[in-house]
Amino acid sequence: MSRRLRITLLSVAGVALALVLAALVLTYVMLRPARFTETLRSAARNAGLELTLTAPARPTLWPRPGVQLQGLQVFAKNQADPILIADHGQIVVPWRALFGGPTAINKLELDSPRLDLDQLQYALNELPTKSTGQPSLPSIDAGVSIRNGTLVRDNSVLLQDVSLQTGALSSGRTFSLNASGQSASGKNLRLTLMFTPLETARGAIELKDLKLSGYGGKDSRIQLAGNATWLGGPKLAIALHGEMAVKGSDSYRIDVGSDTPDARLGGRLHVKLEGPQTSADLHLSPLELAAWWKRIAGDHAPGPLPPPPIDGTVDADALTFGDVQIKGLKLRSGSALPAAASSAAQAEQNEVK
């Protein structure tokens, strides 16, 4: 290689390196990552949350303009344990943001995050309300995309390989959520949710045209539609109707409503079920029922087996829950028992070891 050719190649390489460095500097100056991270923090604060990063955000142009996030954590206010942890994330921004456009975020993408349901429930219970006690809908302009996430409760993994896609959240605009994951037992699960939030003159948030679909494996499903009303804090009133099937069985008609207009999130629900050789009319708390089922399905403490935390009636030729099948079930519980029968049942329960 001649000396002139070497000088030419070195000159071209130097110019290319200078252009790359100039592009990086220009990208940083034009994007100004701090303004987008502050926008994200403001959105979190509006939802009653705190967002932190372990390192300054970095701009990127490939494959889309955005801001790289490292060590992202989201906390409920005044809580030491985070709701969400993600080692890496990205804010996707519109191209116009490079050319002096407004500070806007199209989407927040997270890789391998960990979501703690206990902390999330605490945050929901502490949602900000107006001074009059009326609910305030947090406006979230950006959608969310999650890949390879993990869902935990009590430090135990409930779901892994979680994928989540959501749209923006604002009054009068249809919100959508699509999620999938794998349970601890290896079952593939899917969930879709859609509704349109509307702020009403009476100080509530109505969730209009609510549609919920869930799928567990290939042969279990539930589909519900109806409306709900958020009354502030954790208070949520719902009225949903639809169908469900378990392990490929015939479809069952299901109606789910709040026991009271101001039922707390995770509180008691009124559930009615009608299907082939099966009927149920129950008042129950999903969280209490899940805890009871976990106890009887696993290693429970010595002593009497507690009755299920439900109030109502069940008549079924056969019911299947996971790997357990119950045949010829007739249940009368709580207020569905006559007074004398209730006393006798309680006495018998006290004698069972």
Secondary structure, 3 states (H helix, E strand, C coil): CCHHHHHHHHHHHHHHHHHHHHHHHHHHHHHCHHHHHHHHHHHHHHCCEEEECCCCCEEECCCCCEEEEEEEEEEECCCCCCCEEEEEEEEECCHHHHHCCCCCCCEEEEECCEEEHHHHHHHHHCCCECCCCCECCCCECCEEEEEEEEEEECCEEEEEEEEEEECCECCCCCEEEEEEEEECCCCEEEEEEEEEEEECCCCCEEEEEEEEEEEECCCEEEEEEEEEEEEECCEEEEEEEEEEECCCCCCEEEEEEECCCCCECCCCEEEEEEECCEEEEEEECHHHHHHHHHHHHCCCCCCCCCCCCEEEEEEEEEEEECCEEEEEEEEEEHHHCCHHHHHHHHHHHHHCC
